[in-house]
């Protein structure tokens, strides 16, 4: 029989049974830090190197044990632990995890009390649990007791819950507002009311697992591995390769079998179709969230909704008194808000083409609109200083008006619902906390702002300027990340936006050269988002402004542009199958 170290490796992609015989018995784990190698009874084994391709062998092994368990291969995980001599976590860490999941709060607090601080030496006075740098033991204890309090309320044990609030929570937490909120939960008559108000799904929902995840981030990762660590590392590898791919155009996740690199032939550069149903300049195009429709608007006072990929006209929304400069799809794509120079915004039913409501008239043109992530409300922006920002419900009824003294030329809301950003038509952006509706900060960016948009992960704000530079800003940290230069936007609103697979690109139109005396051609400009490199400058709308470009959210090989020539142009990749898909 082969020794453990001499076993042949299983063929790629297939399972291989372990050799017959009993697994090596493991010695009882001592009160030491998680992951320590354990002595193995029996005959001596060849000592394996401490590293695996320059990676710590213990770390790699423990991550593999966690991954195998998470994938459901529990026997394989146990076998790997036995053969390697490494445990995923120490008995004390396992006990702490179990105490949280079964709701043994006294045991959980006792184990937390015995945990070592990051700089402490693990020894006789500690239990093997080690806190992470910056972890606050008092805050962790508050989280545990808060869960205990909520579960007592859920069980109808109001008196015990009140005692926990008074004697266990209040003495260790100084946030009066938080304590008042917890106190208000005592008034909930029904369990459903408690769960809704506390945004909590109960003891037997996911709340204990959420608590464990919260606590785990406060425990040293060398002791308690972060959840799904191998998956996190693989995501980082894939994202790094995507960021380095200049022509990334695949909607599917890259394979782990080979390094990722897209061919330029897969990138959308071919203008294969022109839509010319508009009678005048087209100012904006925008795909629906599901990618099955495209909406366009412009100076001819109408909005056209197109079917994708047949490009047949589905609806023509004509009841506008002037040019339509902006539109926004509801998140379920059932409704459309249009913003008109006749000083009205209108709410439409996409399926029927019926105007649900014409909103009350502003003093100045309505310039922008955006739906809240909950799909229940939307916000309009106008050049009217007295009514610059207004929030409406799905029926078109006003529910809130910001008391702002600035005009609004464009606006956007982060997909996580945290930020509302408005540009004032000059050089400043105004960033509001959307849930509280309070102004978080105002930022003067020196050059006139023409458009704003936020990435799908809600991290980055894209600001387009009239000086031909689009700037990427880290919203939480308020720091510039990248600049994208090379287009012209001196006289008109040229919109820049995110696009492509994984939003890997920034795309923008450009102005008519006759209006700027510059060598531009109403081109379509595409930059690689991570590097800022201009990867394509395509012929867009010759002798006319290219006003807007919209990339399909579901097809990374398709985008639409519109211009003052009254045309909408569809671009796909040069690959034959994509050309056939659009042309026929």
Buried (B, 14 or more C-beta within 10 A) or exposed (E): EEEBEEEEEEEEEEEEEBEEEEEBEBEEBEBBBBBBEBEBEEEEEEEEEEEEEEEEBBBBBBBBBBBBBBEEBEEBBBBBBBBBBBBBBBBBBBBBBBBBEEBBBEBBBBBBEBBBBEEEEBEEEBBBBBBBEEBEBEEBBBBBBBBBBBBBBBEEEEEBBBEBBEEBBBEEBEEEEEBEEBBEBEEBEEEEEBBEEBEBEBBEEEBBEBBBEBBBEBBBBBBBBEBEBBEEEBEEBBEEBBBBBBBBBBEEEBEEEEEBEBEEEBBBBBBBBEBEBBEBBBBBBBBBBEBBBBBBBBBBBBBBBBEBBEBEEBBEBEBBEEBBBBBBBBBEBBBBBBBBBBBBBBBBBBEEBEBBBBBBEBEBBBBBBBBBBEBEBBBBBBBBBEBBBBBBBBEBEEEEBBEBEBBBBBBBBBBEEBBBBBBBBEBBBBBBEBEEBEBBEEBEBEBBBBBBBBBEEBBBBBBBBBEBBBBBBEBEEEEEBBEBBBBBBBEBBBBBBBBBBBBBBBBBBBBBBEBBEBEBBBBBBBBBBBEBEBBBBBEBBEEBBBBBBBBBBEBBBBBBBBBBBBBBBBBBBBBEEBBEBBEE
